[in-house]
Amino acid sequence: MRKVVLVTGGQRSGKSSYAEKLAHQLTDRPVYIATARIWDEEFRQRVMRHRKSRGEEWTNIEEEKELGRHDVGGRVVVIDCITLWCTNFFMEQNDVSLALEAVKAEFEKFVDQDAVFIFVTNEIGLGGVSPNKLQRQFTDLLGWANQYIASKADEVILMVSGIPVKIK
């Protein structure tokens, strides 16, 4: 049953909606793991809207970093999202190499379960190069994390204007 799906794309491209619909096609009791750390009131409101939009059929888990500590064996799991998950490692490590190694290790620990994993991520490196050093470093981290997860994924879907394009 183990399967890894990566859903990627730009901001507001339909990634999360696609991942949730895919999960519903596979099960009537999906799991949603939210990796967001609430940084401010605007983001808190966004999280509250997302919580309300999911129905009672979802098992909701909030986990900023340690995905592997959750037993999701036999379940279909949406992990939303890798971008915020990597942010949590990067803000604590403040080192791209250390954060990337921690992300890879936690990913491997988590997906070493018999489950369907649907990871959501952003393609933030498609635009220009930022003049901000910290932002450039994070773009590198996320790009490398996305590449790593895509290499391990059974399927990769790129969302473009709400349309899924199968990459792998």
Beta strands, then each sheet from edge to edge (+ up, - down):
strand 1: 3-9
strand 2: 31-34
strand 3: 59-62
strand 4: 76-80
strand 5: 116-120
strand 6: 155-160
strand 7: 163-166
sheet 1: 3+ 2+ 4+ 5+ 1+ 6+ 7-
end
